Amino acid sequence: MIMEFNENKCWLKSLTFILSALSVLFILTFVYTAILRMDYKFDLEWMEGGQVEHTARVLEGSGLYVAPSPDFIPYIYTPLYSYTTAFVALFTGIGYFPLRLVSFLSTLTAFYFLFLIIKKETGSKSAGLISAGLLAATYQAGGFWFDLARVDSLFLALFVISIYFLNLKEKPLYFILSGLFAFLSFFTKQTAIIMIIPVMVYLFIENRKLSWYFNLTVIMLILISTLILNYTSGGWYYYWNFGLPASHHWNYKYLYSFWTFDLIKFIPVIISLGILYFVRMPRKDFFWLVIPGSMVLCSWVTRLHYGGFANSVIPAYLAFVLIAGLGYNKIENLIKNEKSDLGNLARIFVLLALISQFMLLYYNPSKALPTWNDTATGEKLVNKIKEYKGEVFIPCNTYLGKYAGKKSYAHAMVIYDLLISKSEYKEQLKIEMLDAFRNKKFDAVIMNGDWDIDFVPGLKDYYYNSGSVLDNSDGFYTVIGKTRPEYLYLPKK
């Protein structure tokens, strides 16, 4: 019996070591992948180039929130990411690199503060490391998004820092700092408000006196920033960040598939451990139901909203990883008290389940990396664009023309955002685009093969499809979304 007990303890040590090693491996794999593709000069995801344009406008002193035109339409995000990346670009130069660098560092920050939160709650560095490793392992499930030139990683990192301060000793300063970082998360991506409001309500019910330090900090900073930016932009700040998104339709298929396809398919063990944490949960731990619950709600709502993609699910992954780390430690503590072969076997089962979760999330990093052929094809396309003396309209790859010395124009996604809305401004945009095509403003128009060109007013009336712009090359697809410039439209005679 003693021999069996010792053998089980040996298994426990071995499996715990494997689990920690897997956590480190997935974190390092993300770091390796992100570094290799950080300086890739073309789109990894089709909206990255538009985000580079936003950063460039900040550096130029041009307004982000302006009236829509074929020249520029802003993304429907609050501006902190553009401000932050513009500051970094002062030292690195404009391009994709400073934006991806900010996202990369933001993701590492999220890993670190997740580790700190779990370590503080459980007293276990192992549980913190495993939690950070599990989040890193969702890299592919979240669309290889952690290091893209998009707002999501900064938005999430700032909210995790807010949780960290909120979970420290109940001092006014920590509540103020938590409120500050919650606001900064909102100021990066306004959907953070879906996570912030439940926290504000919970704090008011649980600790009314201290809640005001958090609540007033958030409310005042959101109110002041909105009033200032709305005034300086002539009302366009509110319109682009709140008015237009509110007019979009909902994709109701994700009412169900968000849970089955986005979550249960990829993280079943993580979800199970999270659910086990709430079994016989004391009232003092209700905080850990509100925080992750608000993050899952944010993911679900944004996934349901028109345009929701894999990045919408990342806050939910973080939420379930957070409570899974707490659940793992709770189960460990309960079983340890048994001090028997049965207890050790139960612990072995939990460790094996977590190892199987890592295996389920396994991915080949090469899938996230562009190839030499992609770079060569992109360079060839740039040279082809240079051959046109006049302007070239490339709405699905807006930064591509910059390499050819051409002017950039509004991104197809936000053009479509506006044209499918109930906005009173879309008719003016249609008129301007129709005039541009009628007057043959562009020597060429390049469209993606999977994009419906019917939304572009006047394009098919005044331009014809002359065939593939890439000479049937098999390269230059974006890593995320698998799209590329495909068709060359030239003016009709």
N, C-alpha and C positions, 0 to 999 in steps of 0.2 A: 504493500500500500504506500509506504514511504517512497519507494522507488518510482511508482506511478506519479505521485505528487510532484517529485523533483523533475521527472520527465516533462510533465505539463508546464512547470515553471520554466524549463528550458525552451519549450515551444513558445511560451509567452514572450520571452526575451527576444527570441529570433524573429517572431512575427512583428513585434513592436519595432525592432530595428529595420525590418523590410518596409514597414509602413512609413517610418521616418525617412528612409532612403528614397522611397517613391515620391514623397512630398518634396524633398530637395530636388529630385530629378525633374519633376514637372515644372518647378519654379525655374530651374536652370534652362530647361528646354524652351520655356517662354522667353527668357532673357536672350538665349542664343538666337532664336527665330527673329525676335524684334530687332536685335542689333544688325543681323544680316540684311534685313529689308528696310531699315530706317532711312537709308539714303537713296533708295530707288526713286528715280526722277519722274515716274509716271504714276497713274492712279492704281492703288491696290483695291480701292472701292470707289465706285464712280462719282461719289459726291466729295471726295477728298480735294480735288482740284478747285471746286467752288469754295471750300473752306480756306484754301490757300489765298484765294482772291479776297476773302474777307480780311484776312491778316494783312494783306498788302494794302487794302483800303485804310486800315487803321494807321499803318505806317505813313501813308500818303496824306493823312488828315482828312480823307473823304468820309462822309457819313455812312454808317452801316444801314441806318433805317431811313430810307428815302422812298419817294414815289416809284412805283413799278415802271419799268421800261425795258425794251429789248436789251439795253446796255447792262443793266444790273437789277436784280431782285434779291433781297437778303434772305438767308435761311431763317426759318422760324424758331430761332434760339436766342436766348438772352446773351449778352456780349462778352462775358468774362474770359471765355476760352480764346476769343479773337484778341482781346487785350493782352492776355498772358503770352500767347504765341508771338504777338507783335513785339513784345519786350524781348523775348528770347531771340527773335529774328534780327534784332539790332546787333547782336553779337555773331550770329551764324550766317546771316543773309537770308533773304526770302526764298521760300521753296517748301517742299514737303518735310525736309529734315527737322526744322524747329517744331513743327506741329506734332510730328510723330514722337519726337523727344519728350515733349510735354506729356503726351498720353502715356508713353512708356514709364516715365518717372511717377506719374499719377497712379498707374497700376501697381508699381512697386510700393508706393505709399499705402495704397489700400491693403496690400498683402501684410505690410508691417503693422498697421493699426488694427487689422483683424487679429493678428497674432497677439498684440498687446491686450486687446479686449478679452480674448479667450484666456490668456495667461492670468489676467487679473481675476476673472470670474472663477477659474478652476484651480489656480495655483499650479498649473501644469504647463511647462514649456512644450511638452510633447503634444498636448491637445492643441496648443496654439499653432505649432508647426504643421500638424496634420490639417488643420482648418485652412491655413494659408496655401498648403499644397493642393487641397481639394479645389479651392477657388482657381488656382493656376491651371488645374486640370480641365476646367470648363472652357478653356481658351477656344478650342474648336467648336464646342457646342454653342458658344456665344458668337460664332461667326468670325473667329480670328480677329476680334474687334479691339482687344485691349490696347494695342499700340497704334491704331489708325489715327489719321489726321481728322478726328471727329471729337465732339464734345464729351462723349459718354464717360471716359475714364476719369477725367478731371472732376466731372459732376459727381461721380460715385465716390472718389477718394475724399472729397470735401465732406460728403455726408458721413462717411465712416469716421472721419476725424471728429465730426460733431457728436456722433454716438460715444466716442471715446471720452470726450470731456463731460458729456452728460452722465456717464457712468462712474465718474470719479466721486470723491467725497462731496457731500452736498454743501457747496460753498457758492456764494453769488458769482464769484469770478469765473468758476467753471461753467455755470449756466450761461453767463454772458458770452464766453468763448464758444460754447456749443451753439448758441444762437447765431453768433457771427459766422461760423462755418456752415451752419444750415442755410443761412442767407447766401453765402458764396456759392453753395451748391445750386440754389435756386437761380443765382445770377449767371450760372453756367448753362443750366438747362431748366427751364421753368416748370417742368413736370415734377421737380423736387417738391413742389408745394403739396402734391398728393401724399408724400411721405411726412412732410412737416406738420400738416394740420392734425392728424391723429396723435402725434407726439405732443402738440400743444394742448390738446383736449385732455390727454392722459395726465400730463403734468399739472394742469389746473385742478383736476379731480384729486390727484394723489398728494400734491404738495403745493397748495394754492399760493403760499407766501413766496417760495423760491421760484415758482413757475413764471412769475412776472419778469424775472431777469431774462429768461429764455424767450418768452412770448413777446415782450416789448422790444427786445433786441431785433428779433426777426421782423416783427410788424413794422417797426420804425424804419429799418434799413430797406425793406421792400418798398414801403410807401415813399420814402425820400428818393430812392434811386429811380422809381417809376415816374415820379413827378418831374425830376430833373431831366431824365432822358426823353420823356414824352414831350416836355416843353422845348428842349433843344432840337428835337427832330420834327417838330410841327405835328405831333400826334402819331407819327408813323411807328414809334417804338411800341406803343400799346397795340396798334393794329396788327403788326407782324407777329408779335409774341402771344397775343391773346385773342384778338378779333378774328383773324384769318383761321387759326387752328380750331376755334370754336365752331366754324362753319363747315368743317369737313365731316364726311360721313363715317360710319362705323363698320368695321369688318367683323360681323357677328360669328363667323366660323371659329374664331379664337375663343369664344365663350367656353368651348369644350376642348378644342385641340391645344390651347395654351397649357392645359393640365396634362393631357395625354401625350402630345408630341413634344412640346417644349420642355416639360419638366420630368414626368414619370419615365419617359423613354431614356433620358440621359442621366438622371440623378436619383434612381429609386432608393438606393441605400441611404443617401444623404437625407432624403425626405423621411424615410422610416426612422432614422435616428432622431431627427427633429421632432417627429410626432411623439416618440417615446419620452422625450424630455418633458413634454407637457403632461405626462401621466402623473397624477397626484402632485401637481405643481403648487407650491405654496404661494400665497398672495404676493409676497415680496418679489417673486420672480415674474409677476404679470408684465413688468417692463419688457421682458424678453418675448412676450407675445405681441405687444403693441409695435415695437420697433421692426422686427422682421415682417409682421403682418402688413405694416404700412408700405414696406418695400415690395412685397409680393403684389399688393394692390396697385402700386405704381406700375409695375411691369405688366400686369394684366390690362390695365386701362390703356397704356400706351401701345400694347400689342393689338388691342381692339381698335384703336384709333387708326384711321386711314394712314398708310405709309409705315406702320409698325413693322420692324424687321427683327432679325435675330438679336440685335443689340438691345431691344426692348426687354429681353428676358434676363439680362445680366444682373439687375438689382435683385431679382428673385433668386438667382443662383447664390448671390452673396447672402441673402436672407436665410436660405436653407442651410448653407454651409455654416453660418454663424450659430444657429440653434443645433445643428448636428454636432458641432464642436462641444457645445454644452451638454448635449445628450450623450455623447461618447463618454465624457468625463463622469456624468451621473451614473451611467451603467457600470463603468469601471469601479466607482466607489461602492456601489451596491453589491457588486459581485465579490470585491476584495474582502468584504466583511464575512463572506462565507468560509474562506480559507479551507476549501475542500477541493477534491478532484472535480466535482460537479461545477463548482464555481469557476475553476480554471478552464474547464471545457467551454463554459458559457463565454468567458472572456476570449478564448481562442476563436469561437464562432464569430464574435463581434469583429475581431481583428481581421479574420478571413473575409468577412462581408465588406469591410472597408477596402481591403486589397482588391477585391473583385470590383468595387466601385471605381477605383483607379484604372483597372484594366478595361472597364466599360468606356471610360473617357480617353483611353489611349488614342493617339493620333500620330500620323507621320508628319513631322515638321516640314518636309519638302512640299506638302500640299499648300502651305502658307507662303511659299517663296516664289517670287517671279524668277523666270529663267533668263539665261543669256539671250535666247531667241526672242523673248519678250522685249528686252532692252534694244536689241538690234532692229526689231520690227518697228518699235516706237521711234527710233532715230530715223529710220527710213521714211516713216510717215511724216515726221517733222520736216525733212528735206523736201518731201512732195508738197507740203503746205507752203513752203518758202517759194516755190515756183510761181505761185499766184501773186500777181502784182497788187491786187486789191485785197479787200477784207475777206476773211473766211469765217463762216458761222459754224461753231462746233459746240452746240448746246449741251451735249452729254459728256463732254470732256473739255471743260472750259479753259483749263490751264494749258492745254496742249498747244494752242495757238501762240502762247507767250514765247515758247521756245523757238517759234518761227518768226518772231518779231511782229506778230499780229495783235490786234486788240482783242480782248476777251469780251464775252457777252453773258447774259443771264443764263443760269443753269436750267436745263430742261425740267428738272424736278420741281423747281419753284415756279417756273412758267406753268407747268401742269397744275401745281397746287392752286394757283390763282384762277386758272381757266375753268377748273371743275368746281370752284366754290360759288357761293352766291354773292360774291363781292361786287360792289358797284364799280370797281376799278378795272374789271376784266375786259369790258368792252373797249375801253381806251387802249389797253394793251393789244387787243386784237387788231384795232385800226392801225396802230404803229407797226406791228409786225407785217400786216398785209401791205402797207405802203412800202416797207423795206424790200419785200420780195417783188412787188409790182415794179418798183424802180430799179430792180437788179442791183441792190446795194452791195450784194456779196458776189464775189467771183466764183465762190463754191460754198456748198453747205455739206457738212459731214454728219451723218446720223448713225446711231447704233442700230445694229441689225434687229434687235428684239424690241425696239421702241416703236410705238404706234405713231406714225408721222401725221395722222389725221388731226392731232391736237394743234399742229403748227399752222396757223391761219395763212393760207395763200401759198404755201411751199409747193404743193403738187400742181397748183395752177400756173406758176411761173417758172418752176424748175423741173427738170426731168432726172430720173435715176439713171446714171451712166454706168452703173455696175459697182463692183467692189473696190474700195479705196485701198485695200491691203493686198491686192493681187492674189487673193485666195490663200494667203499665209495662214498657218494654223496657230500663230502666236498672238500675244498682246491682249489676251483676255484678263480682266481683273481677277484677282485671287478670290475676292468676295463678290458674289453676284454673277460672275462669269458673263460679262458683257464687254463689248469693244466697239470702236468705230468700224463701221462696216460699209455703208453706202455713200457714194459721192453723188451729190446733186449739183447739176450745172444749169445756168440760165437757159431757158428756151429762147430760140431765135425769134 
